[in-house]
Structure formats: C-alpha cells, structure tokens
Amino acid sequence: MKVIDDEFALRQILFNGTYSINNSNTKVNFSPDGKVVGLTEKPFFKIIYVFYLGIEYDMIILQSENGNWSTEDDAFKFTFQGDSILLNPVLLNFETNEHIVQDSTITLKKNGS
C-alpha cells in the first residue's frame, strides 16, 4: 500500500484493521485512508498528533466529513493495552478550549490476535 502522507502512515500503523467492541460480536474497521465503520455513525477519523489547546494525550476525532475539526465531531482519548485500544470519550468546548476526558471506556480488541 502506497503511503500518501504522514497521517495515512499513522493510521496504517496504529489503527488499520478490524476490532471487536467490548468483547462482543460488534465489529469496527479502521482504514488507513481515514474511513471507520461500526463505531459511530460518523465515517471518518483523524488522529490528533499535534498537541495544542492544552491536550496532552493521544486523541482521535470521528467526523461526518473528512476535514477540519468542528463542534459536531466525536472525540476520544486513546491508549493501547496489549492487542486492544481503549477509547474514552472527550467533551470538547471550542469556545473555552476546554476538554474533559470521560470515565467510560470502550475497548476495541484487534481481531485475529
């Protein structure tokens, strides 16, 4: 697969593949082109790797349209634990630049591992 840009490469290395949500039969698929199926109704994701606004953790944004951040996006803090990705929803307020990581966790276990 041809690497198009640094974001494509990060998505390929970190997220590419199919995962089960919380040990269920519900599947999520991430593609290096930024498409995600099965997590929310939003079909695109971005990895936030340029830290500003005081965000000091790794985050993905789920979007209805592939583009810049908006107030309509869903944000998640992500961490890796073995063959799983742990996602915690993040409440973002663009007017005050506040971001609050929620306690609830979605566990995505990589299929075939």
C-alpha positions as CSV (number, residue, x, y, z in Angstrom):
1,M,0.0,0.0,0.0
2,K,1.4,3.4,-1.0
3,V,1.9,5.9,1.8
4,I,0.2,9.1,0.8
5,D,1.1,11.4,3.8
6,D,2.1,11.2,7.5
7,E,-1.5,10.9,8.6
8,F,-2.1,7.9,6.3
9,A,1.1,6.3,7.7
10,L,0.0,6.8,11.3
11,R,-3.5,5.4,10.6
12,Q,-1.9,2.4,8.9
13,I,0.5,1.7,11.8
14,L,-1.8,2.5,14.7
15,F,-5.3,1.6,13.8
16,N,-5.6,-0.3,10.5
17,G,-7.7,-3.4,10.9
18,T,-10.9,-4.9,12.4
19,Y,-11.7,-4.9,16.1
20,S,-14.4,-6.2,18.4
21,I,-16.2,-3.7,20.7
22,N,-16.2,-4.7,24.4
23,N,-15.7,-8.5,23.6
24,S,-19.0,-8.5,21.6
25,N,-19.7,-9.6,18.0
26,T,-19.9,-5.9,17.0
27,K,-17.1,-5.0,14.7
28,V,-15.2,-1.8,14.0
29,N,-13.0,-1.4,10.9
30,F,-10.4,1.3,10.6
31,S,-8.7,2.0,7.2
32,P,-5.5,4.0,6.5
33,D,-7.5,6.3,4.2
34,G,-9.3,7.7,7.3
35,K,-12.5,5.6,7.0
36,V,-14.1,4.0,10.1
37,V,-17.1,1.7,10.0
38,G,-19.0,0.4,13.1
39,L,-18.0,2.8,15.9
40,T,-20.5,5.7,15.4
41,E,-22.5,6.9,12.5
42,K,-19.5,9.1,11.5
43,P,-17.5,7.5,8.7
44,F,-14.1,9.3,9.0
45,F,-11.4,9.6,11.7
46,K,-8.4,11.7,12.3
47,I,-5.5,11.1,14.7
48,I,-4.7,14.2,16.6
49,Y,-0.9,14.2,16.9
50,V,-0.2,17.9,17.0
51,F,-0.8,18.9,20.6
52,Y,-2.2,22.3,21.3
53,L,-5.1,23.7,23.3
54,G,-3.6,22.0,26.3
55,I,-4.4,18.5,25.0
56,E,-1.6,16.3,26.4
57,Y,-2.9,12.8,25.4
58,D,-3.5,10.9,22.2
59,M,-6.9,11.5,20.6
60,I,-8.9,10.6,17.6
61,I,-11.7,12.6,16.1
62,L,-14.7,11.0,14.3
63,Q,-16.2,13.1,11.6
64,S,-19.2,13.2,9.3
65,E,-17.0,14.8,6.6
66,N,-13.3,14.4,6.2
67,G,-11.9,17.8,7.0
68,N,-11.1,20.2,9.8
69,W,-12.3,19.8,13.4
70,S,-15.8,21.0,14.2
71,T,-18.2,21.1,17.1
72,E,-20.1,18.2,15.5
73,D,-17.1,15.8,15.8
74,D,-16.9,13.0,18.3
75,A,-13.5,13.0,20.2
76,F,-11.9,10.1,22.0
77,K,-8.7,9.8,24.1
78,F,-7.0,6.5,23.0
79,T,-4.4,4.3,24.7
80,F,-3.0,0.9,23.7
81,Q,-3.2,-2.1,26.1
82,G,-1.8,-5.2,24.5
83,D,-3.9,-6.1,21.5
84,S,-6.6,-3.6,22.4
85,I,-7.3,0.1,22.0
86,L,-9.1,1.8,24.9
87,L,-11.2,4.8,24.0
88,N,-12.5,7.4,26.4
89,P,-15.0,10.0,25.1
90,V,-13.8,13.6,25.4
91,L,-16.1,16.5,25.8
92,L,-14.7,19.4,23.7
93,N,-15.7,23.1,24.1
94,F,-14.2,25.1,21.3
95,E,-15.3,28.4,22.8
96,T,-13.4,27.9,26.0
97,N,-10.8,25.4,24.7
98,E,-11.9,23.0,27.5
99,H,-11.7,19.3,27.1
100,I,-12.8,16.7,29.6
101,V,-12.0,13.0,29.4
102,Q,-14.9,10.9,30.4
103,D,-14.6,7.8,32.7
104,S,-16.5,5.5,30.4
105,T,-14.3,3.2,28.3
106,I,-14.8,1.5,25.0
107,T,-12.5,-1.5,24.5
108,L,-11.6,-2.4,20.9
109,K,-9.9,-5.8,20.7
110,K,-8.0,-6.5,17.5
111,N,-9.4,-9.4,15.6
112,G,-7.0,-12.3,14.8
113,S,-4.6,-11.5,17.7
